Amino acid sequence: MNSIIERMRAEKVARRYEDEYKRKHPAATAKRLREYA
């Protein structure tokens, strides 16, 4: 049970960092998304 909560919290933090990264580096983010796709 505790691990699920920790994972949800970690995902929320990661999403916030990713949104911040997208705002600062839109071109780099688009390039990275193309590599993953």
C-alpha positions in Angstrom: 0.0 0.0 0.0 2.7 2.4 1.0 4.7 1.8 -2.3 1.7 2.8 -4.4 1.4 6.2 -2.6 5.2 6.7 -3.0 5.0 5.9 -6.7 2.1 8.3 -7.2 4.0 11.1 -5.4 7.1 10.4 -7.4 5.1 10.5 -10.7 3.6 13.9 -9.6 7.0 15.3 -8.9 8.4 13.9 -12.2 5.5 15.4 -14.1 6.1 18.8 -12.5 9.8 18.7 -13.4 9.0 17.7 -17.0 6.5 20.6 -17.4 9.2 23.0 -16.1 11.7 21.5 -18.6 9.2 21.8 -21.5 8.7 25.5 -20.6 12.5 26.1 -20.6 13.6 23.9 -23.4 10.7 23.3 -25.9 13.0 22.4 -28.8 15.0 19.9 -26.8 11.8 18.3 -25.4 10.4 17.9 -28.9 13.6 16.3 -30.1 13.6 13.9 -27.1 9.9 13.0 -27.6 10.7 12.2 -31.3 13.5 9.9 -30.2 11.2 8.0 -27.8 8.4 7.7 -30.3 
